[in-house]
Amino acid sequence: MDTFVSKHWFKLVTVVVLLAIVGGIAYQTLGKEKSPYKVENSDPAPDFTLQDADGKQVSFSESDGKVRLVYFYFSYCPDVCPPTTHFLSTVQDALKEKGVFGSKTMLYSLTFDPVRDTRERIEQFADQFHADPSGWKFLRDDSEQAMKQLAEKYGLLVEKDNKGNFIHTNAIFLVDKENRIRNYYSVDTDLTTQKVVNDMLVLSKE
């Protein structure tokens, strides 16, 4: 036995070192949650400064350092906007349960129909979904054209029809602490509150 050890001590030490390295890599890999979306595939989120229901100017850059969701809507939407806003309300509630709402995460709902979505109107719409303004901002601009251009900067299609409503892409953008768009969600039967909240929690730990 002593002879075997004396002859092969270098190989044994090498094996032990390799096992330690592999074990360390495995611990780092399995012990940390992986970011859901690659940084190299992300684009910067366009900044904006808009007004809330109280007329206060709110800049998106004020929340840099937090993980954010950005959603474009209009309150008179006859189909997708109300259920998507309801979905966001479930995200709000889940983030509150996790203790990160407002402190590490934020939600933004931006109307591209400011003619009808007055300050009073967006306040009423927000109240319908029990939006907490400490972490969920409903914002507008006086210019419909400016809001359309902002939505287009995010890659959305927004077109006004002959009834005064809008044909638009329905998507929720996930923006990380460094102001990078990491993903966008289409609210359908496959998307869950848990999925979105988990993604936000993972990005908040980067």
C-alpha positions as a Python dict, from the first residue, in 0.01 Angstrom:
ca = {
    (1, 'M'): (0, 0, 0),
    (2, 'D'): (278, 241, 99),
    (3, 'T'): (464, 146, -218),
    (4, 'F'): (157, 219, -432),
    (5, 'V'): (106, 559, -269),
    (6, 'S'): (473, 647, -303),
    (7, 'K'): (471, 554, -671),
    (8, 'H'): (143, 726, -760),
    (9, 'W'): (122, 1017, -516),
    (10, 'F'): (136, 1276, -794),
    (11, 'K'): (-155, 1117, -982),
    (12, 'L'): (-362, 1095, -664),
    (13, 'V'): (-302, 1460, -580),
    (14, 'T'): (-394, 1557, -937),
    (15, 'V'): (-721, 1364, -915),
    (16, 'V'): (-808, 1528, -583),
    (17, 'V'): (-738, 1875, -724),
    (18, 'L'): (-946, 1807, -1036),
    (19, 'L'): (-1235, 1680, -826),
    (20, 'A'): (-1218, 1994, -615),
    (21, 'I'): (-1223, 2215, -925),
    (22, 'V'): (-1515, 2025, -1080),
    (23, 'G'): (-1699, 2036, -751),
    (24, 'G'): (-1647, 2410, -726),
    (25, 'I'): (-1774, 2468, -1078),
    (26, 'A'): (-2077, 2250, -1011),
    (27, 'Y'): (-2152, 2442, -692),
    (28, 'Q'): (-2128, 2774, -871),
    (29, 'T'): (-2344, 2649, -1157),
    (30, 'L'): (-2613, 2479, -952),
    (31, 'G'): (-2599, 2710, -654),
    (32, 'K'): (-2680, 3024, -852),
    (33, 'E'): (-2989, 3099, -1055),
    (34, 'K'): (-2906, 3171, -1416),
    (35, 'S'): (-3027, 3490, -1581),
    (36, 'P'): (-3319, 3401, -1808),
    (37, 'Y'): (-3202, 3607, -2105),
    (38, 'K'): (-2857, 3675, -2245),
    (39, 'V'): (-2714, 4022, -2206),
    (40, 'E'): (-2550, 4015, -2548),
    (41, 'N'): (-2890, 3984, -2715),
    (42, 'S'): (-3037, 4287, -2540),
    (43, 'D'): (-3101, 4643, -2659),
    (44, 'P'): (-3109, 4956, -2443),
    (45, 'A'): (-3456, 5058, -2329),
    (46, 'P'): (-3549, 5403, -2464),
    (47, 'D'): (-3575, 5659, -2185),
    (48, 'F'): (-3878, 5880, -2138),
    (49, 'T'): (-4012, 6155, -1916),
    (50, 'L'): (-4392, 6158, -1888),
    (51, 'Q'): (-4657, 6283, -1648),
    (52, 'D'): (-4849, 6082, -1393),
    (53, 'A'): (-5210, 6133, -1283),
    (54, 'D'): (-5103, 6418, -1054),
    (55, 'G'): (-4922, 6599, -1334),
    (56, 'K'): (-4581, 6517, -1190),
    (57, 'Q'): (-4299, 6453, -1438),
    (58, 'V'): (-4163, 6100, -1405),
    (59, 'S'): (-3846, 5983, -1583),
    (60, 'F'): (-3780, 5618, -1654),
    (61, 'S'): (-3413, 5668, -1569),
    (62, 'E'): (-3512, 5749, -1210),
    (63, 'S'): (-3565, 5376, -1158),
    (64, 'D'): (-3230, 5262, -1300),
    (65, 'G'): (-3097, 4994, -1069),
    (66, 'K'): (-3438, 4826, -1052),
    (67, 'V'): (-3590, 4554, -1269),
    (68, 'R'): (-3888, 4693, -1460),
    (69, 'L'): (-4183, 4597, -1674),
    (70, 'V'): (-4299, 4841, -1942),
    (71, 'Y'): (-4641, 4811, -2105),
    (72, 'F'): (-4805, 5031, -2369),
    (73, 'Y'): (-5186, 5043, -2365),
    (74, 'F'): (-5493, 5263, -2400),
    (75, 'S'): (-5777, 5252, -2151),
    (76, 'Y'): (-6055, 5241, -2413),
    (77, 'C'): (-5904, 4926, -2563),
    (78, 'P'): (-6188, 4681, -2637),
    (79, 'D'): (-5985, 4363, -2604),
    (80, 'V'): (-5627, 4295, -2492),
    (81, 'C'): (-5535, 4592, -2271),
    (82, 'P'): (-5771, 4531, -1976),
    (83, 'P'): (-5680, 4162, -1932),
    (84, 'T'): (-5311, 4241, -1972),
    (85, 'T'): (-5339, 4514, -1709),
    (86, 'H'): (-5517, 4265, -1484),
    (87, 'F'): (-5224, 4028, -1539),
    (88, 'L'): (-4987, 4304, -1432),
    (89, 'S'): (-5193, 4351, -1116),
    (90, 'T'): (-5126, 3987, -1027),
    (91, 'V'): (-4754, 4049, -1084),
    (92, 'Q'): (-4777, 4353, -855),
    (93, 'D'): (-4936, 4144, -579),
    (94, 'A'): (-4677, 3868, -614),
    (95, 'L'): (-4388, 4117, -602),
    (96, 'K'): (-4537, 4264, -286),
    (97, 'E'): (-4544, 3919, -129),
    (98, 'K'): (-4175, 3881, -216),
    (99, 'G'): (-4097, 4218, -57),
    (100, 'V'): (-3940, 4368, -370),
    (101, 'F'): (-4223, 4581, -511),
    (102, 'G'): (-4112, 4942, -546),
    (103, 'S'): (-3774, 4879, -387),
    (104, 'K'): (-3616, 4646, -642),
    (105, 'T'): (-3887, 4625, -909),
    (106, 'M'): (-4119, 4869, -1088),
    (107, 'L'): (-4407, 4855, -1335),
    (108, 'Y'): (-4484, 5119, -1598),
    (109, 'S'): (-4805, 5150, -1802),
    (110, 'L'): (-4784, 5409, -2080),
    (111, 'T'): (-5087, 5522, -2278),
    (112, 'F'): (-5055, 5609, -2645),
    (113, 'D'): (-5407, 5762, -2643),
    (114, 'P'): (-5351, 6081, -2440),
    (115, 'V'): (-5642, 6265, -2603),
    (116, 'R'): (-5889, 6037, -2427),
    (117, 'D'): (-5658, 5909, -2154),
    (118, 'T'): (-5649, 6227, -1952),
    (119, 'R'): (-5487, 6242, -1610),
    (120, 'E'): (-5824, 6177, -1450),
    (121, 'R'): (-5891, 5886, -1682),
    (122, 'I'): (-5560, 5708, -1620),
    (123, 'E'): (-5611, 5748, -1245),
    (124, 'Q'): (-5953, 5584, -1273),
    (125, 'F'): (-5812, 5307, -1491),
    (126, 'A'): (-5527, 5243, -1247),
    (127, 'D'): (-5772, 5229, -957),
    (128, 'Q'): (-5973, 4960, -1134),
    (129, 'F'): (-5673, 4732, -1103),
    (130, 'H'): (-5570, 4844, -753),
    (131, 'A'): (-5241, 4982, -885),
    (132, 'D'): (-5006, 5097, -610),
    (133, 'P'): (-4828, 5413, -734),
    (134, 'S'): (-4527, 5343, -514),
    (135, 'G'): (-4423, 5079, -764),
    (136, 'W'): (-4662, 5098, -1058),
    (137, 'K'): (-4669, 5417, -1265),
    (138, 'F'): (-4945, 5502, -1513),
    (139, 'L'): (-4803, 5774, -1738),
    (140, 'R'): (-4901, 5989, -2035),
    (141, 'D'): (-4789, 6275, -2257),
    (142, 'D'): (-5000, 6553, -2407),
    (143, 'S'): (-4881, 6457, -2755),
    (144, 'E'): (-5030, 6151, -2922),
    (145, 'Q'): (-4755, 6161, -3184),
    (146, 'A'): (-4484, 6161, -2916),
    (147, 'M'): (-4636, 5854, -2750),
    (148, 'K'): (-4666, 5676, -3083),
    (149, 'Q'): (-4300, 5748, -3156),
    (150, 'L'): (-4198, 5623, -2811),
    (151, 'A'): (-4390, 5300, -2864),
    (152, 'E'): (-4222, 5256, -3201),
    (153, 'K'): (-3881, 5304, -3039),
    (154, 'Y'): (-3967, 4999, -2832),
    (155, 'G'): (-4044, 4816, -3156),
    (156, 'L'): (-4422, 4826, -3131),
    (157, 'L'): (-4676, 4880, -3407),
    (158, 'V'): (-4935, 5144, -3318),
    (159, 'E'): (-5191, 5253, -3577),
    (160, 'K'): (-5511, 5449, -3522),
    (161, 'D'): (-5823, 5315, -3693),
    (162, 'N'): (-6121, 5509, -3829),
    (163, 'K'): (-6310, 5465, -3500),
    (164, 'G'): (-6043, 5635, -3294),
    (165, 'N'): (-5915, 5311, -3147),
    (166, 'F'): (-5572, 5162, -3199),
    (167, 'I'): (-5433, 4854, -3364),
    (168, 'H'): (-5120, 4776, -3166),
    (169, 'T'): (-4868, 4514, -3065),
    (170, 'N'): (-4952, 4382, -2719),
    (171, 'A'): (-4629, 4313, -2531),
    (172, 'I'): (-4477, 4360, -2187),
    (173, 'F'): (-4107, 4450, -2187),
    (174, 'L'): (-3867, 4320, -1924),
    (175, 'V'): (-3593, 4576, -1851),
    (176, 'D'): (-3300, 4497, -1623),
    (177, 'K'): (-3115, 4714, -1370),
    (178, 'E'): (-2871, 4833, -1638),
    (179, 'N'): (-3157, 4955, -1858),
    (180, 'R'): (-3134, 4669, -2107),
    (181, 'I'): (-3440, 4504, -2261),
    (182, 'R'): (-3393, 4140, -2171),
    (183, 'N'): (-3719, 4003, -2307),
    (184, 'Y'): (-4076, 4081, -2397),
    (185, 'Y'): (-4381, 3880, -2302),
    (186, 'S'): (-4696, 3814, -2498),
    (187, 'V'): (-4979, 3764, -2254),
    (188, 'D'): (-5143, 3442, -2360),
    (189, 'T'): (-5251, 3118, -2198),
    (190, 'D'): (-4891, 3002, -2156),
    (191, 'L'): (-4763, 3303, -1961),
    (192, 'T'): (-4794, 3284, -1584),
    (193, 'T'): (-4747, 3535, -1307),
    (194, 'Q'): (-4488, 3307, -1150),
    (195, 'K'): (-4283, 3304, -1471),
    (196, 'V'): (-4262, 3683, -1490),
    (197, 'V'): (-4197, 3729, -1119),
    (198, 'N'): (-3924, 3464, -1120),
    (199, 'D'): (-3754, 3635, -1415),
    (200, 'M'): (-3763, 3968, -1233),
    (201, 'L'): (-3624, 3816, -915),
    (202, 'V'): (-3338, 3650, -1103),
    (203, 'L'): (-3245, 3976, -1279),
    (204, 'S'): (-3265, 4167, -951),
    (205, 'K'): (-2984, 3947, -816),
    (206, 'E'): (-2745, 4005, -1107),
}
